[in-house]
Amino acid sequence: MNQAAFNFQTLNPDSIVDALWDTGLRVESGLTALNSYENRVYQFSDEDKKRYVVKFYRPQRWTSAQIDEEHQFAAELLADEVPIAAPLMLQDKVLHQHEGFYFAVFPSLGGRQYETDNYDHMEWVGRFLGRIHQTGKKHRFTERPTLSLQEYIVEPRQVLENTSLIPAKLKIRLLQSLDRLSNTLQGCWHNDWASLRLHGDCHPGNILWRDGPLFVDLDDARNGPAVQDLWMLVNGDRQEQRIQWDILLEAYSEFSDFDAHELSLIEPLRAMRMVYYLAWIVRRWQDPAFPRSFPWMTDEDFWHRQISIFDEQDKLLQEPPLQLMPAF
């Protein structure tokens, strides 16, 4: 199956019910689609009124061995009493396959939204991230990738160069802006960090609150520096960021040591994420869900703004990195 032309149209309710039947689950309720662009995720109830979530992985993104590593990491975290949404073992296995799709079934674990401006919530999250990384340090992923400029800048740049979504009269300007950003980024990126297994995409939307944090979606788990799982939780101006970092790292350090030198990676990681994100949408454009969800990608004004965003981020990369209190 060609990934560029792939979509989920062959995944219909009948095939989902059949797949779940093979695991021993009888779907009693309807299938409620949950928010996920990369995969397809549905909530349902079985004949015992028990609620579950089934996740169908996008074909050709991860190998079965890479998905197994995600599941093994979730199981280790659960065993270490970290509140994580971990897949269930059904019919003596966790990863299942049906009509070319890999899928896994999870318990349905509700919760309210993590409050990004609640310092008590932030302190709790900091402690549990320390515990996640304590588990993550036990060994490294061998099948999943390690965070790198190649994956997040070099390859996305090629994707953006080859897409027809960028108006022709703006493409040269955008690529020039991206190349300036890339050159600055390569000058301030460093690899002298301890690599560990990460959540990988630890933004507020992947944290639920139910008398404490519940971490979900290890789909982007990979090896990388600890700061990758922390920086997306911090927002506001420099002074607000310092306060939030102090709270996060004081709590984090109860369970894991943090190398303050990694703070210099915050803006490089932000730059890498913004470039990777654009290329991700372009790569998925043949999936009908993407044009519907990101219609602005065909607007000239959108690409004008991206040039400005790249230029602004280039300036930020040239500023001194964030400094915290002497304790860190």
MOPEDA-V519077 format. One record per backbone hydrogen bond with DSSP energy under -0.5 kcal/mol. CO is the residue of the C=O (numbers start at 1). NH is the residue of the N-H. Records with the same first field share a line. If there is no record, write none. Layout:
CO: NH / NH
This chain:
1: 3
2: 5 / 6
3: 6
8: 11
10: 12
12: 16
13: 17
14: 18
15: 19
16: 20
17: 21
18: 22
19: 23
20: 23 / 25
21: 24
25: 27
26: 47
30: 32
31: 33
32: 43
34: 36 / 41
40: 56
41: 34
42: 54
43: 32
44: 52
45: 28 / 29
46: 49
50: 46
51: 108
52: 44
53: 106
54: 42 / 56
55: 57 / 104
56: 40
58: 61 / 62
63: 67
64: 68
65: 69
66: 70
67: 71
68: 72
69: 73
70: 74
71: 75
72: 76
73: 77
74: 78
75: 79
76: 80
77: 82
78: 81
82: 84
83: 215
84: 86
86: 107
88: 90
90: 93
93: 90
94: 96
96: 103
98: 101
101: 98
102: 57
103: 96
104: 55
105: 88
106: 53
107: 109
108: 110
112: 209
114: 116
115: 118
117: 119
118: 122
119: 123
120: 124
121: 125
122: 126
123: 127
124: 128
125: 129
126: 130
127: 131
128: 132
129: 133
130: 134
131: 135
132: 136
133: 137
135: 138
136: 139 / 197
145: 223
148: 152
149: 153 / 154
150: 155
153: 157
154: 158
155: 159
156: 160
157: 161
158: 162
159: 163
167: 170 / 171
168: 172
170: 174
171: 175
172: 176
173: 177
174: 178
175: 179
176: 180
177: 181
178: 182
179: 183
180: 184
181: 185
182: 186
183: 187
184: 188
185: 188 / 189
191: 193
196: 224
198: 222
201: 203
203: 206
204: 207
206: 216
207: 114
208: 210 / 214
209: 112
212: 210
214: 208
215: 85
218: 221
222: 198
223: 147
224: 196
225: 228
226: 229
227: 230 / 231
230: 233
231: 234
237: 241
238: 242
239: 243
240: 244
241: 245
242: 246
243: 247
244: 248
245: 249
246: 250
247: 251
248: 252
249: 253
251: 254
252: 255 / 256
258: 260
259: 262
260: 263
261: 264
262: 265
263: 266
265: 269
266: 270
267: 271
268: 272
269: 273
270: 274
271: 275
272: 276
273: 277
274: 278
275: 279
276: 280
277: 281
278: 282
279: 283
280: 284
282: 285
284: 287
286: 288
287: 290 / 291
288: 292
289: 293
290: 294
294: 297
295: 298
296: 299
299: 303
300: 304
301: 305
302: 306
303: 307
304: 308
305: 309
306: 310
307: 311
308: 312
309: 313
310: 314
311: 315
312: 316
313: 317
314: 318
315: 318
316: 319
325: 328
